[in-house]
Amino acid sequence: MSKLAILGGRPVRAKSKSWVSWPMAHPDDAKTLARISKSERWSYDGPYEWRFAEAFTKYQGAKYGLCCSNGTVGIQLALEALGIGAYDEVIVPGMTWQATAAACLDINAIPILTDIEPDTWCLDLDAMEANITRRTKAVIVVHLYGCMTDLTRLKRMCKKHGLFLIEDCAHQHGSFWKGQGVGSIGDVSSWSFQETKTLSSGEGGFNMCRTRDLFYKLYSLRNCGRPYEADPPVFGLKKPAGIGTALQSGNFRITEMQAALLLGGLKRLDGEVKLRDGNARYLNGLLAEIPGILPMRRRREITQQGYFNFAFRIDPKELNVTNTAFCDALNAELRCGDAFEAPYDPLHQCDLYKPLTKKRHKLDRDYWKAINPKRFKLPVCEEANQRAGIVVHHQMLMNRRADMNDVAAAVRKVVDNIDAVRKLKPGTRKKYQALAH
Ligand SMILES: Cc1ncc(COP(=O)(O)O)c(C=O)c1O
């Protein structure tokens, strides 16, 4: 058995090999950016913005879509367009980026943190049903990392209980459920184009929706309350009669430079999603053969799976080791910095989700109590974050098939040396970092 790299052994990954990095620069994008910088149109309903909006909406198979400033704002605008507000309850998965819940607080709603499925880390629909009350108005489903919950059942449940369905698609540009694009399944969807995302403009966001009325509302909400003027006309829409759709709001627009980067990225998106999806399936096949390693569940209804992160689980009972110690050993084998890590902190234990630190959340005592994250029990989220879960950014899946063999070989080596991993002392990680780079 060869010695672990973290303890001074030879790493699985040869020093001469590099990993693909993200985001990637493309010369055509640079030319477009230079052209825009010389034009007199840098923002506000510009040609690049609407060309992108129509093309991305079509790709995901939705009816209407428009850009906004980021994926946090996208969720906030989705909630407001649906008429959700103070004291309304919104079901949110307990393990997601904090923005999903924080956007609910921003409109004075109450995020109801709900546990997740152990094998997809997406919303557990039984837990969700148990959390529905008279006050529940909407569910935000997060298509997390590279998995989905049962969207057919979720839609049925929302219909049965009269709930709006919002899709947080920040992680899954290019995912399809039974051939239907995510983002076109619920009432409204929200997207992020932040730097790490698989379609990116550094920062940026997007909403898709099913009805004309919602589109007009979303337009108005992202543009200081101005009504849609059909200038230029998009999605074949006319100027709505009257200004009844103009709403109180702020500026959540994006720039032409961002839109140009997104148009460039959209041309490459489907090919990149297919590359990641193919590598993920291959890697999952290899991981499934390693004792104590549990690949994530891929539902058979998924026709194309986008990946923000690739994830897998270790069986804590079989391996009796923490995910963080496992990641330290794995990162050393693959000479990839801190690429493998634990998934998101559960929101009731998350340092970046602190609803009780904002005075404007103090609507009254009941509201203050209702938004306290500590009142929620999320054992499956805790297990994923503290014991079983391991994730790595999607750029790992953009390497070649042969590189996936390295990943699997490194996982196998760590498993083979699990006794040594169990005994790793804090601080060993620092030492190996010097070795690995
Ligand atoms: C699941 C999820 N939702 C929402 C967001 C928020 O997007 P943004 O960073 O563009 O505001 C993110 C960002 O990482 C996310 O991962």
The ligand as an SDF file (V2000), in Angstrom:
LIG
                    3D

 16 16  0  0  0  0  0  0  0  0999 V2000
  -28.1140   28.1170   -4.7710 C   0  0  0  0  0  0  0  0  0  0  0  0
  -27.7990   29.5680   -4.9200 C   0  0  0  0  0  0  0  0  0  0  0  0
  -28.8050   30.4570   -4.9050 N   0  0  0  0  0  0  0  0  0  0  0  0
  -28.5770   31.7720   -5.0420 C   0  0  0  0  0  0  0  0  0  0  0  0
  -27.3050   32.2740   -5.1940 C   0  0  0  0  0  0  0  0  0  0  0  0
  -27.0960   33.7360   -5.2540 C   0  0  0  0  0  0  0  0  0  0  0  0
  -26.5590   34.1770   -6.4530 O   0  0  0  0  0  0  0  0  0  0  0  0
  -25.6560   35.4940   -6.5240 P   0  0  0  0  0  0  0  0  0  0  0  0
  -24.3350   35.1990   -5.9330 O   0  0  0  0  0  0  0  0  0  0  0  0
  -25.5980   35.7700   -7.9990 O   0  0  0  0  0  0  0  0  0  0  0  0
  -26.3870   36.5600   -5.8010 O   0  0  0  0  0  0  0  0  0  0  0  0
  -26.2370   31.3910   -5.2250 C   0  0  0  0  0  0  0  0  0  0  0  0
  -24.8610   31.8780   -5.3880 C   0  0  0  0  0  0  0  0  0  0  0  0
  -23.8900   31.2000   -5.1440 O   0  0  0  0  0  0  0  0  0  0  0  0
  -26.4850   30.0040   -5.0810 C   0  0  0  0  0  0  0  0  0  0  0  0
  -25.4770   29.1080   -5.0700 O   0  0  0  0  0  0  0  0  0  0  0  0
  1  2  1  0
  2  3  1  0
  2 15  2  0
  3  4  2  0
  4  5  1  0
  5  6  1  0
  5 12  2  0
  6  7  1  0
  7  8  1  0
  8  9  2  0
  8 10  1  0
  8 11  1  0
 12 13  1  0
 12 15  1  0
 13 14  2  0
 15 16  1  0
M  END
$$$$
